[in-house]
Amino acid sequence: MTNYSVGDDWRIRINGREQHPLPHVHVQFRDGSRVSLAIETGALLVGYVSPRKRLEPVRTWIEAHRDALLTEYRRLNP
């Protein structure tokens, strides 16, 4: 598992040994809300956060770090 503490309101985690092949990150918000986002597209896969605009800075960060996130996901999920 790799953790990234990047936002004031959120943090990102990549788990190893996932049972599904789509590269994604887990995002936990300070209020306890949790979502999973696809690394390649930023699409919401699982979860709910309100208001939805809270996902914008997360998606921007994922886009800026996409290559490193994909490399780490593949390392943890060979």
C-alpha positions in Angstrom: 0.0 0.0 0.0 1.2 3.5 -0.8 -0.2 6.6 0.7 -0.1 10.2 -0.6 -1.1 13.0 1.7 -1.6 15.7 -0.8 -4.7 17.8 0.0 -5.9 19.7 3.0 -9.2 17.8 2.7 -8.1 14.5 1.2 -5.5 11.8 0.8 -4.9 9.2 -1.8 -4.0 5.5 -1.4 -3.0 2.8 -3.8 -3.6 -0.8 -2.5 -1.7 -3.8 -3.6 -3.2 -7.1 -4.7 -6.4 -5.6 -5.9 -8.9 -8.1 -7.4 -9.8 -6.0 -10.4 -7.5 -4.9 -13.2 -8.6 -1.2 -13.7 -5.8 1.0 -12.3 -7.4 3.2 -9.6 -6.8 5.2 -6.5 -8.7 5.3 -3.2 -9.5 8.8 -1.9 -10.5 9.5 1.6 -11.8 12.9 2.6 -11.4 14.5 6.0 -15.2 14.1 6.7 -14.9 10.3 6.1 -16.2 10.3 2.6 -14.5 7.7 0.4 -14.3 7.3 -3.4 -12.3 5.3 -5.9 -11.2 7.1 -9.1 -9.7 5.6 -12.3 -6.1 6.8 -12.7 -6.3 7.0 -16.5 -9.5 9.0 -16.8 -10.4 10.3 -13.3 -13.8 8.6 -13.6 -15.7 8.0 -10.3 -15.8 4.2 -9.9 -17.1 3.8 -6.4 -18.3 6.0 -3.6 -19.9 9.4 -3.1 -18.7 12.8 -2.0 -20.7 16.0 -1.6 -20.4 18.5 -3.1 -19.0 16.8 -6.2 -16.8 19.8 -6.9 -14.5 18.5 -4.1 -13.3 15.9 -6.7 -11.9 18.7 -9.0 -8.5 19.2 -7.1 -8.2 15.4 -6.7 -8.6 14.8 -10.4 -6.2 17.7 -11.2 -3.6 16.1 -8.9 -4.1 12.6 -10.4 -3.7 14.1 -13.9 -0.5 15.8 -13.0 0.9 12.6 -11.4 -0.7 10.0 -13.8 2.5 8.3 -15.0 3.9 7.9 -11.5 0.5 6.6 -10.2 0.2 4.1 -13.0 3.8 2.9 -12.4 3.1 2.4 -8.7 -0.2 0.7 -9.3 1.4 -1.8 -11.6 4.3 -2.3 -9.2 1.8 -3.2 -6.4 -0.5 -5.2 -8.7 1.7 -7.2 -11.0 
